[in-house]
């Protein structure tokens, strides 16, 4: 579609070259860094904010609200770092879905960081506060408006912030879907199924020929083919990453819906309740981080992989699925 490619590079072929393996490792380290940032940032905002306050207070209404808190530098720095990672990710492969989606996401998240949401009237301690074109002058703060809010108006900047943040969340879900499709069509298990051929359509055609449904394939693996030779006869293509990416995309979408239509929840260690917006943003950002950690799975320590294999084996045993191939 639009002349874009799903594939990025042939990792199997590149892995045969010792010099190329160093670049592959750098590529995976970038994925790992993005993943860790996505998982840690929503929690770090709360911890840093509380650290500089005399008493604990409820979690703020949204991640964006931390722009107007003592954790402002963490919020801006974390989002800008995420944006720079996304802007440089796949910059050498401009005709790929990854590049287009990640570049757009990088631009949007930097806008989210620099154009903040409106201030909260409760933080200002002023009744009757309403973001408007002149609210920065009428309600000076603290917290004070930034330069964009003073020039364009606090309400306009808030609307741009909300639009770009919402679009960014959509792009996160789409990136997870792209990861899943590439793993399905070009992952390490495809060679055992198709030989040298690759592609999502080829995988679907092979499954159709063997009368195996896609969901069955992803959950239970591939039944043995008595007419095939070698690895193809007993192939159990890895499916955990595909399912992981799709689950992350689903949680991101559900989290976005929760932010709009959900309710606040109570957390034992938090004063008061956590608002629906923060819950939704937390779910979306952490799921985004987890998806990138999955993408960097080859760099995970051995004990983490072993624990994952044991958990997955237990799930397979309970569900009756065939054990997945080692990833």
C-alpha positions as a printed Julia matrix, in Angstrom:
327×3 Matrix{Float64}:
   0.0     0.0    0.0
   1.31    3.47  -1.01
   4.53    1.78  -2.15
   5.53    1.03   1.45
   7.18   -2.23   2.53
   6.52   -4.36   5.56
  10.04   -5.78   5.64
  12.95   -3.83   7.08
  16.01   -6.05   6.53
  16.89   -9.73   6.32
  18.11  -10.43   9.84
  19.09  -14.01   9.04
  21.35  -12.9    6.21
  22.76   -9.94   8.15
  23.45  -12.18  11.12
  25.97  -14.17   9.08
  28.17  -11.09   8.88
  30.1   -10.34  12.13
  30.24   -6.62  11.32
  26.5    -6.52  10.63
  25.73   -8.19  13.96
  27.11   -5.13  15.79
  24.67   -2.9   13.93
  21.82   -5.31  14.65
  22.68   -5.15  18.34
  22.63   -1.34  18.24
  19.24   -1.52  16.5
  17.91   -3.78  19.26
  19.38   -1.58  22.0
  17.4     1.34  20.57
  14.23   -0.75  20.75
  15.08   -1.76  24.31
  15.61    1.86  25.35
  12.28    2.96  23.89
  10.54    0.07  25.63
  12.07    0.81  29.03
  11.21    4.5   28.69
   7.6     3.68  27.86
   7.22    1.37  30.86
   9.02    3.59  33.39
   7.86    7.12  32.49
   4.22    6.94  33.75
   5.42    5.72  37.16
   8.43    8.03  37.31
   6.23   11.1   36.88
   4.24   10.24  40.0
   7.32    9.33  42.05
   9.24   12.51  41.15
   6.19   14.69  41.78
   5.68   13.19  45.23
   9.4    13.44  46.0
   9.29   17.24  45.84
   6.02   17.64  47.73
   5.76   17.92  51.51
   2.82   15.54  51.61
   1.51   12.89  49.27
  -1.32   13.92  47.04
  -3.52   12.06  44.6
  -2.15   11.12  41.19
  -2.78   14.02  38.86
  -5.58   13.88  36.33
  -3.39   12.89  33.38
   0.21   12.35  32.38
   0.01   15.68  30.58
  -0.93   17.43  33.83
   2.58   16.7   35.13
   3.82   19.44  32.83
   2.49   21.84  35.46
   4.13   20.01  38.37
   7.55   19.49  39.91
   7.98   16.59  37.45
   7.8    18.9   34.41
  11.4    18.22  33.35
  10.83   14.46  33.54
   7.66   14.73  31.47
   9.16   16.94  28.76
  12.5    15.11  28.72
  10.86   11.68  28.56
   8.53   12.59  25.69
  11.22   14.42  23.71
  13.58   11.45  24.15
  10.81    9.14  22.92
  10.22   11.43  19.96
  13.91   11.51  19.0
  14.08    7.71  19.2
  11.07    7.41  16.92
  12.42   10.0   14.46
  15.71    8.15  14.06
  14.23    4.65  14.07
  14.38    3.11  10.59
  15.61    6.41   9.14
  17.59    4.44   6.53
  14.43    2.59   5.4
  12.13    5.39   4.36
   9.85    3.19   2.23
   8.67    1.11   5.19
   5.56    1.35   7.34
   7.83    1.52  10.39
   9.54    4.67   9.17
   6.34    6.51   8.22
   4.48    5.65  11.43
   7.42    6.17  13.78
   8.41    9.46  12.15
   4.88   10.81  12.4
   4.68    9.56  15.98
   8.02   11.19  16.84
   6.88   14.58  15.54
   3.55   14.34  17.36
   4.97   13.32  20.73
   7.45   16.21  20.67
   4.52   18.55  19.98
   2.71   16.97  22.94
   5.74   17.71  25.13
   6.16   21.34  24.04
   2.5    22.38  23.74
   1.04   21.49  27.16
  -2.46   20.85  28.29
  -4.28   23.6   30.16
  -3.64   24.2   33.82
  -6.0    22.9   36.48
  -7.96   25.54  38.38
  -7.46   23.59  41.59
  -3.7    23.87  41.17
  -4.04   27.62  40.69
  -6.22   27.87  43.78
  -8.6    30.14  41.91
 -12.27   29.53  41.45
 -13.89   30.2   38.12
 -10.77   29.35  36.12
 -11.44   28.47  32.49
  -8.7    28.17  29.82
  -9.12   30.92  27.24
  -7.2    33.29  25.02
  -6.42   35.61  27.95
  -6.4    33.18  30.9
  -2.6    33.34  31.08
  -2.88   37.05  31.91
  -5.9    36.81  34.2
  -4.56   33.78  36.11
  -0.8    34.25  36.23
  -0.11   31.26  38.47
   1.97   29.48  39.61
   2.0    27.25  37.71
   2.56   29.76  34.94
   1.83   29.45  31.23
   4.65   28.73  28.81
   5.47   30.91  25.81
   3.16   29.1   23.38
   0.21   29.45  25.73
   0.84   33.17  26.22
   1.04   33.85  22.49
  -1.64   31.5   21.1
  -3.94   31.23  24.09
  -4.18   28.51  26.69
  -7.31   26.98  25.18
  -5.84   26.78  21.64
  -2.64   25.14  22.88
  -4.71   22.68  24.93
  -6.76   21.7   21.88
  -3.6    21.13  19.79
  -2.14   19.08  22.63
  -5.2    16.86  22.9
  -5.44   16.33  19.13
  -1.77   15.42  18.73
  -1.8    13.19  21.83
  -4.86   11.29  20.55
  -3.29   10.82  17.11
  -0.05    9.66  18.71
  -1.9     6.92  20.61
  -3.49    5.72  17.36
  -0.04    5.52  15.74
   1.27    3.48  18.67
  -1.45    0.89  18.08
  -0.74    0.82  14.34
   2.98    0.29  14.96
   2.16   -2.71  17.12
   0.01   -4.13  14.31
   2.9    -3.61  11.84
   5.24   -5.46  14.22
   2.75   -8.33  14.43
   2.31   -8.59  10.65
   6.06   -8.6   10.05
   6.61  -11.27  12.68
   3.82  -13.33  11.12
   5.11  -13.02   7.55
   8.86  -12.71   8.02
   9.64  -14.07  11.5
  12.0   -16.94  12.29
   9.24  -19.55  12.1
   8.26  -18.73   8.53
  11.26  -20.44   6.98
  10.19  -23.78   8.44
   6.7   -23.25   7.03
   7.48  -21.79   3.59
  11.14  -22.46   2.91
  12.79  -19.44   1.29
   9.46  -17.75   0.53
   8.24  -14.95   2.79
   5.18  -12.78   3.24
   1.93  -12.51   5.15
  -0.1   -13.62   2.12
   2.15  -16.64   1.62
   1.69  -17.66   5.25
  -2.08  -17.27   5.02
  -2.13  -19.28   1.78
  -0.07  -22.05   3.38
  -2.4   -22.17   6.36
  -5.42  -22.29   4.07
  -3.88  -25.14   2.09
  -3.32  -27.06   5.31
  -6.8   -26.13   6.55
  -5.47  -24.39   9.64
  -7.17  -21.21  10.87
  -5.02  -18.18  11.68
  -6.13  -17.98  15.3
  -5.56  -21.7   15.71
  -2.1   -21.3   14.23
  -1.25  -18.41  16.55
  -2.57  -20.13  19.66
  -1.85  -23.81  19.12
   0.9   -23.72  16.57
   1.15  -25.69  13.34
   0.07  -29.33  13.18
   2.65  -31.72  11.76
   2.5   -32.31   8.01
   3.26  -35.98   7.32
   3.92  -35.24   3.65
   6.57  -32.62   4.36
  10.25  -33.23   4.87
  12.63  -32.02   7.53
  11.72  -29.06   9.7
   8.49  -28.36   7.83
   7.06  -31.68   8.98
   7.16  -30.75  12.65
   7.37  -26.96  12.49
   5.96  -25.06  15.44
   6.51  -21.44  14.37
   6.99  -18.95  17.2
   3.75  -17.14  17.87
   4.31  -15.43  21.21
   5.62  -12.24  19.66
   2.71  -11.99  17.24
   0.24  -12.44  20.07
   2.2   -10.03  22.25
   2.13   -7.29  19.63
  -1.57   -7.79  18.94
  -2.35   -7.78  22.67
  -0.38   -4.54  23.09
  -2.32   -2.93  20.22
  -5.61   -4.06  21.75
  -4.72   -2.71  25.19
  -3.67    0.62  23.67
  -7.05    0.95  21.95
  -8.96   -0.1   25.08
  -6.88    2.27  27.2
  -7.72    5.15  24.87
 -11.41    4.32  25.19
 -11.04    4.08  28.97
  -9.47    7.54  29.06
 -12.59    8.94  27.38
 -15.4     6.77  28.74
 -13.92    4.98  31.77
 -14.13    5.67  35.48
 -11.59    6.49  38.16
 -10.16    3.58  40.13
  -8.87    3.23  43.67
  -5.27    2.17  44.29
  -4.32    1.1   47.87
  -1.02    3.04  47.96
  -2.44    6.24  46.43
  -4.4     8.95  48.21
  -7.82    9.22  46.61
  -8.57    7.73  43.19
  -6.64    7.62  39.93
  -8.64    9.38  37.23
  -9.78    7.62  34.08
  -7.56    9.77  31.84
  -4.41    8.84  33.72
  -5.45    5.16  33.82
  -5.97    5.18  30.06
  -2.71    6.98  29.33
  -0.84    4.67  31.69
  -2.2     1.59  29.93
  -1.43    2.94  26.47
   2.12    4.1   27.25
   3.1     0.96  29.18
   1.68   -1.29  26.45
   3.65    0.7   23.89
   6.78    0.11  25.98
   6.1    -3.6   26.37
   5.7    -3.98  22.59
   9.16   -2.49  22.05
  10.62   -4.71  24.77
   9.22   -7.69  22.87
  10.84   -6.31  19.72
  14.17   -6.26  21.59
  13.67   -9.75  23.03
  17.0   -11.09  21.76
  18.79   -8.76  24.21
  16.85   -9.95  27.24
  18.89  -11.7   29.96
  18.77  -15.49  29.99
  16.8   -15.72  33.28
  14.07  -13.46  31.86
  13.75  -15.63  28.76
  13.73  -18.79  30.89
  10.96  -17.41  33.11
   8.96  -16.43  30.04
   9.38  -19.92  28.56
   8.16  -21.52  31.79
   5.12  -19.27  32.02
   4.29  -19.84  28.35
   4.76  -23.59  28.82
   2.32  -23.58  31.72
  -0.23  -21.65  29.64
   0.24  -24.08  26.75
  -0.26  -27.02  29.1
  -3.48  -25.57  30.5
  -4.84  -24.62  27.08
  -3.77  -27.82  25.37
  -1.65  -25.93  22.85
   1.5   -27.35  21.36
   4.67  -25.9   22.9
   5.93  -22.9   20.97
   9.27  -22.99  19.28
  12.11  -21.34  21.14
  12.39  -17.66  20.28
